[in-house]
Amino acid sequence: MIKIIPAIDIIEGKCVRLTMGDFTTKKIYDENPLEVAKKFEGNGVVYLHLVDLDGAKAKRIVNRKTLETISAGTNLKIDFGGGVGDEENLRIAFQCGASKITVGSLAVAEKETVTSWLNRFGEKIILGADAKNGMIAVNAWRLTTNRSAINFIKDYHIRGAKSVIVTDISRDGSLSGPAFNLYEEIKNEIPEIELIASGGVSKIEDVDRLNELNIDGVIIGKAIYEGKIELKELEKYLC
């Protein structure tokens, strides 16, 4: 059964969504992320994907207070990303209540550092693989590398990564449907890794299809905030 993981993206302490990572498309959905998180929990949600967008830009955690508040105010299992670029920020994220940390750009730039984290923290480190046209993108999606997403994930799976969040950035926040072919290819190539799909989910049928493809988890953001998917529709996956 696929895991349902709602997303809360934070800018200046507020719950927002972007389209394709473009900060100029920012739309504020709620001034109080804790209330959003409580609503998710009240509807049976267990997991939360919390992203510090200010932190991703600044390369250090900016919205630590939001992480602390949600961690203290709910029992949600939080995976946190954005600004975890060194040991100090990793420590801050765990201290503030993150259950797991998602590492993306750093995994491209500093392979040995992230490998050491995988050795020390195991499943508490999630690999973030942001892809555009099948290639890895970094630095808050502003730069596309010449590294294929599948080879990148394979390399880190060998190094100990158990889970990966794969975001097709051309679809993120677009409500245009997930990158089913990419996810199916990754699952076929690396069946042992926990694959979490992110980007483009627009309706419950998208979730159903990902479940049929044996994708392990799905991150849903704008579709919930825009009312394209009601939390009640997700109940069958939350039991």
N, C-alpha and C positions, 0 to 999 in steps of 0.2 A: 504493500500500500504506500502510495506516494506521501511524503511529508509536506504539509502545508506550512509555508514560512512567509508570513506577511512582512513587508518592508516598511521601515520608517527611515526616511532620509532627512538629515538635519542641516539647516543653515540658520545661524544666529539663534539657535535654541528652538526653532520652529519646524514643524513637520511640513516638508515640501516634496514636490516631485519635479524632476527635469525631464526633458525630451532629448534622448541621445547624448546625455551628459553635458548639454549646453546650458551654462548658468544663466544665459539671457532668457531662457524659457521657463525660469523658476515660477512655480505656482504654489502658493501657500495654502495648505489644506486645514491646518489646525495650529493654533498658537501654543497648545499644550500637548506635547507628545506623550506625556504620561497618561492622559485621558484616552488617547488613541490606543495605547498599549493595553490599558485596562479593558477597553471595549473588546479588543482581540481576545484577551484572556477570558473575559466573561462569556465569549462565544465558543470556548473550548480549544482555542489556539494554545499550543505549548511552546512553539519556537518563534523567535523574532530575529529578523535581519536588520541591524541598526547601523546606519552609515553616517559618519561625520563628513559631510561634503566640504565643510570649511577645512577640516583636517586633511582631507585628500589634497586640497589645493596648497595648504600651508606646509604639508609634509610633517605635521606633528598634530597630536590630538588637541582639538579646540573645544569641542562640546562635551567635555568629560562630565559636566554637571548633569547633562541629559541622561547619559549612561548611568550615572549614580542614582538618579531619581527613578528611572524605570526599573533598575535592578532592585532597589529598596522597596518600590511600590507594587511590584508584581512578582510572581514566581516563574515568569517566562525565562526560557533558556535562550540567552542572547548571544548571537554571533555578531561581533563588532568589527567594522572595517573603516578605514579612512584615517590616515595620519600615523599609522603604526609603522614607522620607518626605522626604528632603532630599539635597542634594549630598554631604554628608559620609557618609551611610549608603550612598549609591550607590557612592561610592569604596571604602568598607569591603567591600561585597559583592564587587566586582570584584577587589579586592586579595586577598580570602580564597579566591578560586577560582571564583566563579560565572562561567559562560559567558554566561548571559543573566539579565536581571532582569525579574520580573513586577511590574507597577505597576497597582494597582487603585484603592484609595480616593484616592490622590493624583491620579489621572487625573481624578477628579470634582472635587476641591477646587482643584487648581492646574493648569489646562489648559495655560497657557503654559509652565510648568516642564517638564511632560511632553513637550510639543511640542518644546521645545529639546533635551531628551534624545533624542527620536526623530531630530532633525536631526543630532545629534552622534554617536550610537551606532547608529543604524539598526536592523538586525535583532536587535541585542543587547537591545533593549527589547521585551518582550512586554506587550501590553495585557491586563489582568485585568478581565473583565466578570462580576461576580457578580450573578446575577439571581434575583429572587423574583417569581413571577407575571409574568414578562417585564419587570420593572422593576429598575433597578440598585440594589444594596445596598452599603453602605459601613461603615467602622469596625468591622472584624471581624464584619460581617454584622448588626450591631445596629441599623442604620438603613436603611430602604428609601426611596429617593428617588422623585421623580415623573418620572424620566427613563427612557424605554424603552431596553432593552438594544440593540435593533437600531439605533436612531438614534445611540446612544452609540458603537457600533462604527463605523457609517458615518462619523461625524464624525472619529474618530481615523484611520480608513483614509485619508481625504482628507489628514490631517495627517502621514501617513507610516507609520502602523502596518502592519506586514506580517503579524504574528501576533497572535492573541487566544486566551486561555484563557477559555472560557465555562462557568461553574459554576452549575447550578441548585441554589441552596442548600437548597431544600425537599427535595432528593434526596440531598445530600451525606452520605455515611456511612450512608445508609439502606438500601442494597442493594435499592432499589425500581425500578431500571431508569433509564437515561438519559432526558433530555428530547429524544427523537428529533425531535418536531415543531419544537421551538425550533431545534435545530441545522440541520434541513433548511431552515427558513425563512431562517436567517442565510446559509446556503450559497447559497441561491437569490438572495437580495438582494445579497450581497457575495461573488461567486464567487472573486474574486482573492485574498482574505485567507486565510492559513493558519488554519484553525479547529481548535482543540484542545478536545475535549469533556471535561468533568469533572463527576463527581457521579452516584451511583446505579448505577454498573456493578456487576452482581451475578453474571454468568455469561459464559462465552465467547461465547454467542450474541449478547449485547449488543455485544461487540466486532465480531463478524462483521457485524451489521446496520449499525453505524457505518461500517465499511469499505465496505459496499455503498452507503451514502449519500455516499461520497467525502469523509467527514470526514478531516481530515489527521492528527490525532493523538488519543490518548485517555489521560487520566490515570487510573490505577487504584490504589486504596489498600486500603480495607477488604476488598474481595473477595479480594485476595491474602492479606492477613493472617489472614482467617477461613477460608481454604482453599476458597473458592467458585470461585476460578480458580487452577489450578496453573500455575506458570511454564512447564512443559512444553507446556501447551495453547497458549501464546502463541508457541511456536517458529516457527510458520508466518509470523508477522509480524516475526520478529527476524532473518531471513536477509538 
